[in-house]
Amino acid sequence: MINNYNLHDITFNLINKINFSNKNFITRFEDEYELINDKTFLSLVNSIEKLGLLNPIYLIEKDNEYIIIAGYLRALAIKEILKKQSEISFFKKAIIYTSSSYDKSLLNISIDENFKRKSLSILELSYKFNQVSEIEGCGIEECLKKFNIGKTQFHAIKKALNFNLFIKEFVLEKVGPIKADLLNKILEVLLLKESQESAQIKVNHYMNKTREELKKILNNLESNHNKDEDIFEFKNNKIGATLRIKQEISSEDYIKIKSFIKDLLKN
């Protein structure tokens, strides 16, 4: 096993340093210009545009350029995307080996990546579910039969495309779509009141909770949030505006609020 590699962001400049004509590690013999018009390839481009790059590309640096070990189609798809949006990048999705790496070990990586098919990720399933139900016009019951899946799980997977980025990248594959859906809702409520870092730490802590426990946490958060929202009632009228506080306050609090509003209106 070789460990002399670095993780890099995939950027416009990095893609331009790849020698796509060097296929020492690649099993594809199609010409680059033939592939970019292929329907399957165009579907890959569309998938990466919507989902981001889920799996990395493997490169080796040699003679001031990069040679692809594995992920040729992904790299080619990114090249097409960056032609239109050169400013975007894919965080830490390039695994780059040094020129001193052993060719035999790199060949093993290439074989593993190119021939050992992996199960679709939840995000990839979500993309396919949305395609089938929206583009192909497949109804819910038809989709459930087609994919042999329960309604709750189907809806959770289908919604995964729109989850918060933190949930998609660090939570979804670990806990599954149904718990991830609940955690995504919890995160959304938390972000209304606290920082992103604080909310994410809490979600990490909640990942080991059961579905029932997560439902209770979500209900409590939503209940508290609704109470906060219901404290004030504001209305404009012909002579000015009315601010109503729907709970008892002390005379001291009233003086503080009155003073604060007066100062606010002066500014």
Contacts in CASP RR format, 6 or more apart in sequence:
PFRMAT RR
TARGET T0000
AUTHOR 0000-0000-0000
METHOD contacts of the structure
MODEL  1
MINNYNLHDITFNLINKINFSNKNFITRFEDEYELINDKTFLSLVNSIEK
LGLLNPIYLIEKDNEYIIIAGYLRALAIKEILKKQSEISFFKKAIIYTSS
SYDKSLLNISIDENFKRKSLSILELSYKFNQVSEIEGCGIEECLKKFNIG
KTQFHAIKKALNFNLFIKEFVLEKVGPIKADLLNKILEVLLLKESQESAQ
IKVNHYMNKTREELKKILNNLESNHNKDEDIFEFKNNKIGATLRIKQEIS
SEDYIKIKSFIKDLLKN
1 105 0 8 1.000
2 97 0 8 1.000
2 101 0 8 1.000
2 102 0 8 1.000
2 105 0 8 1.000
2 106 0 8 1.000
4 97 0 8 1.000
4 98 0 8 1.000
4 100 0 8 1.000
4 101 0 8 1.000
5 95 0 8 1.000
5 96 0 8 1.000
5 97 0 8 1.000
5 98 0 8 1.000
5 101 0 8 1.000
6 95 0 8 1.000
6 96 0 8 1.000
7 92 0 8 1.000
7 94 0 8 1.000
7 95 0 8 1.000
7 96 0 8 1.000
8 14 0 8 1.000
8 92 0 8 1.000
8 94 0 8 1.000
8 96 0 8 1.000
9 89 0 8 1.000
9 90 0 8 1.000
9 91 0 8 1.000
9 92 0 8 1.000
9 93 0 8 1.000
9 94 0 8 1.000
10 53 0 8 1.000
10 57 0 8 1.000
10 78 0 8 1.000
10 89 0 8 1.000
10 90 0 8 1.000
10 93 0 8 1.000
10 94 0 8 1.000
11 82 0 8 1.000
11 89 0 8 1.000
12 82 0 8 1.000
12 86 0 8 1.000
12 87 0 8 1.000
12 89 0 8 1.000
14 66 0 8 1.000
14 94 0 8 1.000
15 75 0 8 1.000
15 78 0 8 1.000
15 79 0 8 1.000
15 82 0 8 1.000
17 64 0 8 1.000
17 65 0 8 1.000
17 66 0 8 1.000
18 59 0 8 1.000
18 65 0 8 1.000
18 66 0 8 1.000
18 67 0 8 1.000
18 68 0 8 1.000
18 75 0 8 1.000
18 79 0 8 1.000
19 65 0 8 1.000
19 66 0 8 1.000
19 67 0 8 1.000
20 32 0 8 1.000
20 68 0 8 1.000
20 72 0 8 1.000
20 75 0 8 1.000
20 76 0 8 1.000
20 79 0 8 1.000
21 32 0 8 1.000
22 67 0 8 1.000
22 68 0 8 1.000
23 29 0 8 1.000
23 68 0 8 1.000
23 72 0 8 1.000
24 67 0 8 1.000
25 67 0 8 1.000
25 68 0 8 1.000
25 69 0 8 1.000
25 70 0 8 1.000
25 106 0 8 1.000
25 107 0 8 1.000
25 110 0 8 1.000
26 68 0 8 1.000
26 72 0 8 1.000
26 110 0 8 1.000
26 114 0 8 1.000
27 110 0 8 1.000
27 114 0 8 1.000
28 35 0 8 1.000
28 72 0 8 1.000
28 73 0 8 1.000
30 38 0 8 1.000
32 76 0 8 1.000
35 41 0 8 1.000
35 73 0 8 1.000
35 76 0 8 1.000
36 42 0 8 1.000
36 76 0 8 1.000
36 80 0 8 1.000
41 73 0 8 1.000
41 76 0 8 1.000
41 77 0 8 1.000
44 73 0 8 1.000
44 74 0 8 1.000
44 77 0 8 1.000
45 77 0 8 1.000
45 80 0 8 1.000
45 81 0 8 1.000
47 124 0 8 1.000
47 127 0 8 1.000
48 74 0 8 1.000
48 77 0 8 1.000
48 78 0 8 1.000
48 81 0 8 1.000
49 81 0 8 1.000
50 127 0 8 1.000
50 161 0 8 1.000
51 123 0 8 1.000
51 124 0 8 1.000
51 126 0 8 1.000
51 127 0 8 1.000
51 161 0 8 1.000
52 90 0 8 1.000
53 74 0 8 1.000
53 78 0 8 1.000
53 90 0 8 1.000
53 93 0 8 1.000
54 121 0 8 1.000
54 123 0 8 1.000
54 124 0 8 1.000
55 71 0 8 1.000
55 74 0 8 1.000
56 92 0 8 1.000
56 93 0 8 1.000
56 94 0 8 1.000
56 95 0 8 1.000
57 68 0 8 1.000
57 70 0 8 1.000
57 71 0 8 1.000
57 74 0 8 1.000
57 75 0 8 1.000
57 78 0 8 1.000
57 93 0 8 1.000
57 94 0 8 1.000
57 95 0 8 1.000
58 68 0 8 1.000
58 69 0 8 1.000
58 70 0 8 1.000
58 71 0 8 1.000
58 95 0 8 1.000
58 97 0 8 1.000
58 106 0 8 1.000
58 109 0 8 1.000
58 110 0 8 1.000
58 113 0 8 1.000
59 66 0 8 1.000
59 67 0 8 1.000
59 68 0 8 1.000
59 69 0 8 1.000
59 94 0 8 1.000
59 95 0 8 1.000
59 96 0 8 1.000
59 97 0 8 1.000
60 66 0 8 1.000
60 67 0 8 1.000
60 69 0 8 1.000
60 96 0 8 1.000
60 97 0 8 1.000
60 98 0 8 1.000
60 99 0 8 1.000
60 101 0 8 1.000
60 106 0 8 1.000
61 96 0 8 1.000
61 97 0 8 1.000
61 98 0 8 1.000
61 99 0 8 1.000
62 99 0 8 1.000
63 99 0 8 1.000
66 96 0 8 1.000
68 75 0 8 1.000
69 97 0 8 1.000
69 106 0 8 1.000
69 109 0 8 1.000
69 110 0 8 1.000
69 113 0 8 1.000
70 109 0 8 1.000
70 110 0 8 1.000
70 112 0 8 1.000
70 113 0 8 1.000
70 114 0 8 1.000
71 113 0 8 1.000
71 114 0 8 1.000
78 90 0 8 1.000
81 88 0 8 1.000
82 88 0 8 1.000
97 106 0 8 1.000
120 128 0 8 1.000
121 173 0 8 1.000
122 157 0 8 1.000
122 160 0 8 1.000
122 172 0 8 1.000
122 173 0 8 1.000
122 176 0 8 1.000
122 177 0 8 1.000
122 180 0 8 1.000
123 160 0 8 1.000
123 161 0 8 1.000
123 168 0 8 1.000
123 172 0 8 1.000
125 157 0 8 1.000
125 160 0 8 1.000
126 157 0 8 1.000
126 158 0 8 1.000
126 159 0 8 1.000
126 160 0 8 1.000
126 161 0 8 1.000
126 177 0 8 1.000
127 161 0 8 1.000
129 143 0 8 1.000
129 147 0 8 1.000
129 154 0 8 1.000
129 157 0 8 1.000
129 158 0 8 1.000
130 158 0 8 1.000
130 161 0 8 1.000
132 138 0 8 1.000
132 143 0 8 1.000
132 146 0 8 1.000
133 139 0 8 1.000
133 140 0 8 1.000
133 143 0 8 1.000
133 158 0 8 1.000
138 146 0 8 1.000
140 151 0 8 1.000
140 154 0 8 1.000
143 149 0 8 1.000
143 154 0 8 1.000
144 150 0 8 1.000
144 151 0 8 1.000
144 154 0 8 1.000
147 154 0 8 1.000
149 157 0 8 1.000
152 178 0 8 1.000
153 177 0 8 1.000
153 178 0 8 1.000
155 181 0 8 1.000
156 176 0 8 1.000
156 177 0 8 1.000
156 178 0 8 1.000
156 180 0 8 1.000
156 181 0 8 1.000
157 177 0 8 1.000
159 181 0 8 1.000
159 184 0 8 1.000
160 168 0 8 1.000
160 172 0 8 1.000
160 177 0 8 1.000
160 180 0 8 1.000
160 181 0 8 1.000
163 172 0 8 1.000
163 180 0 8 1.000
163 181 0 8 1.000
163 184 0 8 1.000
164 184 0 8 1.000
164 187 0 8 1.000
164 188 0 8 1.000
166 187 0 8 1.000
166 196 0 8 1.000
166 200 0 8 1.000
166 203 0 8 1.000
167 180 0 8 1.000
167 183 0 8 1.000
167 184 0 8 1.000
167 187 0 8 1.000
167 203 0 8 1.000
170 204 0 8 1.000
171 180 0 8 1.000
171 183 0 8 1.000
171 184 0 8 1.000
171 203 0 8 1.000
171 207 0 8 1.000
172 180 0 8 1.000
174 207 0 8 1.000
175 183 0 8 1.000
175 207 0 8 1.000
178 211 0 8 1.000
179 207 0 8 1.000
179 211 0 8 1.000
179 214 0 8 1.000
182 211 0 8 1.000
182 214 0 8 1.000
182 215 0 8 1.000
182 218 0 8 1.000
183 203 0 8 1.000
183 206 0 8 1.000
183 207 0 8 1.000
183 214 0 8 1.000
185 218 0 8 1.000
186 202 0 8 1.000
186 203 0 8 1.000
186 206 0 8 1.000
186 214 0 8 1.000
186 217 0 8 1.000
186 218 0 8 1.000
186 221 0 8 1.000
187 199 0 8 1.000
187 200 0 8 1.000
187 203 0 8 1.000
189 218 0 8 1.000
189 221 0 8 1.000
189 222 0 8 1.000
189 225 0 8 1.000
190 198 0 8 1.000
190 199 0 8 1.000
190 202 0 8 1.000
190 203 0 8 1.000
190 221 0 8 1.000
191 199 0 8 1.000
192 225 0 8 1.000
193 225 0 8 1.000
206 214 0 8 1.000
206 217 0 8 1.000
209 217 0 8 1.000
230 246 0 8 1.000
231 245 0 8 1.000
231 246 0 8 1.000
231 247 0 8 1.000
232 243 0 8 1.000
232 244 0 8 1.000
232 245 0 8 1.000
232 246 0 8 1.000
233 243 0 8 1.000
233 244 0 8 1.000
233 246 0 8 1.000
234 241 0 8 1.000
234 242 0 8 1.000
234 243 0 8 1.000
234 244 0 8 1.000
235 241 0 8 1.000
235 242 0 8 1.000
235 244 0 8 1.000
243 261 0 8 1.000
245 257 0 8 1.000
249 257 0 8 1.000
END
